[in-house]
Amino acid sequence: MPRGRATTTSRSSLPNARSAARFCKRLRRVEEAVMIGRSPNRVDGPLKVGGRAPYAYEQWDAGQPLYGYIVGATIGKGRVTRIDTSPAERAPGVHMVMTHLDAPPQGARDESIPFEYWRALPTLSSPDIHHYGEPVALVVATTFEQARAAAHLVDVEYAAEPGHYDFTAHQDQEYAPEQLIAGLRPDTAIGDFEAGFDAAAIKVDQRYTTPYELSQAMEPPACLAVPEGDDLTVYVATQIVDAARASIAATLQAAGERIHIVTPYVGGGFGSKLRVHAEAMLAAFAARALRQPVKVAQTRQQTFHLTGLRPTSSQRVRLGADQDGRLVALGHEVTMHTNRHIEYAEPTATTTRSLYAAPHRLTRTRLVPLDLPRGEDVRAPGEAPGLLAVESAMDELADAVGMDPVELRIRNEPERDPERGVPFSDRHLVDCLREGARRFDWERRPAKPASLREGRWLVGYGVSAAIRGHFQGPATARVRLNVDGTAVVQSDMTDIGTGTYTILSQVAADELGLPLERVRVELGRSEFPASVGSGGSWGAANSSTAVHRAVEALREKLLIAATSDASSPLHGLDPAGAQFSGGNVHIGHRSEALSEIVARIQPDGVEAEGSTVWMMEDPNYASYSIHTCGAHFAEVRVDVDTAEIRLRRMLGVFSVGRVLNAKTARSQLIGGMIWGVGAALEEQGVVDTRSGAFVTRDLAHYLVPVHADVPEIDAVVLDGFDDKANVLGAKGLGELGICGAGAAVANAVFNATGARVRDFPITLDKLLPILPPTDI
């Protein structure tokens, strides 16, 4: 992709083009920031607080819509043998009942497309049932209530077949995938792991299990499809606009330019909206068939079967160390569920590849095919469940060696990436551990488990390391400077509540020398320059770098125009010393307003584009190991009689390169840490192994942390700048907060009680029977 589309005039035809190019090249490392890194409030905050930020289901400009309601299968595997829609069709207000018998022809999933999010998603395409809750019909009516009532009148008969729903019972059917998501290798081996482990003086060999987890964003997956001739405008809750457009177009067998995606605000995603789901396809089908706008949203209960989930896993971690705690062998083997028809291999075992030094190493991934909903990315896919196991095992090793857990981790810090052999671009894990220990008063931690008691409460401290790869994908942004001196930033990038509107405003304002209020950011439309959206913690760094490069190209264009124009006060000056501030360009003692330059050269606005490329095309990502890292500290109390666990306080210290907005960064990290608390203590999807249905399918039974569960929590970010990651020195941090957070809580529970639970989450029924006896 081009780095920036600078100007329609040839550089060589202008006298100061070379100087301007030299000046803009110096912007590789951004000038002393005025706005980047500060903490302005979200620019979209007033809209959200005032209820004026329209989400997918809240769009009304298209006129009065019809409402669709999804009818889901009540078996886990088999076929629809008969479906009677006539009672529903006669119900008040019903306009249509669509089934596989009258759904439109659809494109098939194209496995040659590298990423699942861009592939077609056939829906209601056959009578076959692949998992419980799969759509078997869509009822469309004048009101939502009418559609919901009529949906209960659809009579479906099935030929049920035996299904595999029990992960534990079918682990003998595991197989090795060809690759993990993002093309990562499923297995790695360095040295001779088995020999190294056998020869180790101290060994930990344990198995940890993690449950199914599901993203439960505040905004359920929702869609409004509006037909306009041969075109279709789709207001949809999605994290990647380009993927939504491609997937819907491929499913409808339509040209991409006929599909228009609009998603200015997304109410959370956490991976569940990286691709569109059944509600978007069904809304599109119905809108085209009825030639009317149609809204479809998943109910909270339906999200447990119609969006993807984090696979359950069984993880064997083997650590072999010498008497001083130095690792000589490190093994991480993972077995997890996958849907029988659509493979998903979460990179859980890759967590350990860059974390600790050890000469003998092994990672391995195997999949167990089940008739359950497909796996999909859930916040920090791979790192979140992987670190829960590995960092628990490191705590077990510290206990076996008799060493402080912080010191054990520092002692095993690698000088280079242990498996790739390349240098780290910017790694401060040891600094995070030491700073966290200082701030958390780690020296108060009881060295002996179950030795610190306050009344009926046992008190314990836990620590874990955090690491996550930093990813880069293609993103393009357009920046236009208007004749009134305002700037407009455009990208199909999405804001899923993370603060994209704000940070892109900061970058553009900073580098154009404009007040923040003079910058308007427009996001979430497929007509804007394409990006890879919000996900994988790549969104902020990618889109901000693209905006920086667009502004860089725009500044060059403005400088060339001004210094080459005899009517400009900047004419003939060397642009290499130019400064942009206060809405003006300054060179030496002369200046000119940006608005005057724009008015003279292009009254309808001057614009430029900037881009990033796939990390595979960036030599830095081959030459360096680029990660974010951190350290979590937790203190818990455990009731000696009931095994009730209460988090008392929690601290995270992180190294993420340059911070774009300190306020939104801290918010993201704390949110991730809270998710980690849930993974350790509460969150689990439970499957009825007779039917394949999730019995925990609402927020009354699928527990997540609430305010009372998290009394005191803080996140600290170390100063940094990773020039190998991108020109801004910034890296993704949204998912880093969850990485390792649950293990710190689990390790604190062990320190408090001396009892180790390896089957997550740590619930009362698992902890209470193994609590050691205590004196009353």
Stockholm file with secondary structure:
# STOCKHOLM 1.0

chainA/1-776         MPRGRATTTSRSSLPNARSAARFCKRLRRVEEAVMIGRSPNRVDGPLKVGGRAPYAYEQWDAGQPLYGYIVGATIGKGRVTRIDTSPAERAPGVHMVMTHLDAPPQGARDESIPFEYWRALPTLSSPDIHHYGEPVALVVATTFEQARAAAHLVDVEYAAEPGHYDFTAHQDQEYAPEQLIAGLRPDTAIGDFEAGFDAAAIKVDQRYTTPYELSQAMEPPACLAVPEGDDLTVYVATQIVDAARASIAATLQAAGERIHIVTPYVGGGFGSKLRVHAEAMLAAFAARALRQPVKVAQTRQQTFHLTGLRPTSSQRVRLGADQDGRLVALGHEVTMHTNRHIEYAEPTATTTRSLYAAPHRLTRTRLVPLDLPRGEDVRAPGEAPGLLAVESAMDELADAVGMDPVELRIRNEPERDPERGVPFSDRHLVDCLREGARRFDWERRPAKPASLREGRWLVGYGVSAAIRGHFQGPATARVRLNVDGTAVVQSDMTDIGTGTYTILSQVAADELGLPLERVRVELGRSEFPASVGSGGSWGAANSSTAVHRAVEALREKLLIAATSDASSPLHGLDPAGAQFSGGNVHIGHRSEALSEIVARIQPDGVEAEGSTVWMMEDPNYASYSIHTCGAHFAEVRVDVDTAEIRLRRMLGVFSVGRVLNAKTARSQLIGGMIWGVGAALEEQGVVDTRSGAFVTRDLAHYLVPVHADVPEIDAVVLDGFDDKANVLGAKGLGELGICGAGAAVANAVFNATGARVRDFPITLDKLLPILPPTDI
#=GR chainA/1-776 SS CCSEECCSSCGGGSTTHHHHHHHHHGGGSCCSCSSTBSCCCCTTHHHHHTTCSCCGGGCCTTCSCEEEEEEECSSSSEEEEEEECHHHHTSTTEEEEECTTTCCCCCCCCTTSSSGGGSCCCCSCSSEECSTTCEEEEEEESSHHHHHHHHTTCEEEEEECCCCCCTGGGGGGCBCCSCCGGGCCSCEEESCHHHHHHHCSEEEEEEEEECBBCCCCSSCSEEEEEEETTEEEEEECCSCHHHHHHHHHHHHTCCGGGEEEECSCCCCCTTTTSSCCHHHHHHHHHHHHHTSCEEEECCTTTHHHHSCBBCCEEEEEEEEECTTSCEEEEEEEEEEEEESSSCCCCCCGGGGGGTSCCSEEEEEEEEEEESSCCBCCCSSTTHHHHHHHHHHHHHHHHHHHTCCHHHHHHHTCCSSCTTTCCCBSSCCHHHHHHHHHHHTTGGGSCSSTTCCEETTEEEEEEEEEEEEECCCCCEEEEEEECTTSCEEEEESCCCSSSCHHHHHHHHHHHHHTCCGGGEEEEESBTTSCCCCCSCTTCHHHHHHHHHHHHHHHHHHHHHHHHHTCTTSTTTTCCGGGCEEETTEEEETTEEEEHHHHHHHHCTTCEEEEEEECCGGGCHHHHHSBCEEEEEEEEEEEEETTTCCEEEEEEEEEEECBSCSBHHHHHHHHHHHHHHHHHHHHTCCBCEETTTTEESCCSTTTSCCCCGGGCSCEEEEECCCCCTTTCTTCBCCCTTGGGTTHHHHHHHHHHHHHSCCCCBSSCCHHHHGGGCCCCCC
#=GC SS_cons         CCSEECCSSCGGGSTTHHHHHHHHHGGGSCCSCSSTBSCCCCTTHHHHHTTCSCCGGGCCTTCSCEEEEEEECSSSSEEEEEEECHHHHTSTTEEEEECTTTCCCCCCCCTTSSSGGGSCCCCSCSSEECSTTCEEEEEEESSHHHHHHHHTTCEEEEEECCCCCCTGGGGGGCBCCSCCGGGCCSCEEESCHHHHHHHCSEEEEEEEEECBBCCCCSSCSEEEEEEETTEEEEEECCSCHHHHHHHHHHHHTCCGGGEEEECSCCCCCTTTTSSCCHHHHHHHHHHHHHTSCEEEECCTTTHHHHSCBBCCEEEEEEEEECTTSCEEEEEEEEEEEEESSSCCCCCCGGGGGGTSCCSEEEEEEEEEEESSCCBCCCSSTTHHHHHHHHHHHHHHHHHHHTCCHHHHHHHTCCSSCTTTCCCBSSCCHHHHHHHHHHHTTGGGSCSSTTCCEETTEEEEEEEEEEEEECCCCCEEEEEEECTTSCEEEEESCCCSSSCHHHHHHHHHHHHHTCCGGGEEEEESBTTSCCCCCSCTTCHHHHHHHHHHHHHHHHHHHHHHHHHTCTTSTTTTCCGGGCEEETTEEEETTEEEEHHHHHHHHCTTCEEEEEEECCGGGCHHHHHSBCEEEEEEEEEEEEETTTCCEEEEEEEEEEECBSCSBHHHHHHHHHHHHHHHHHHHHTCCBCEETTTTEESCCSTTTSCCCCGGGCSCEEEEECCCCCTTTCTTCBCCCTTGGGTTHHHHHHHHHHHHHSCCCCBSSCCHHHHGGGCCCCCC
//
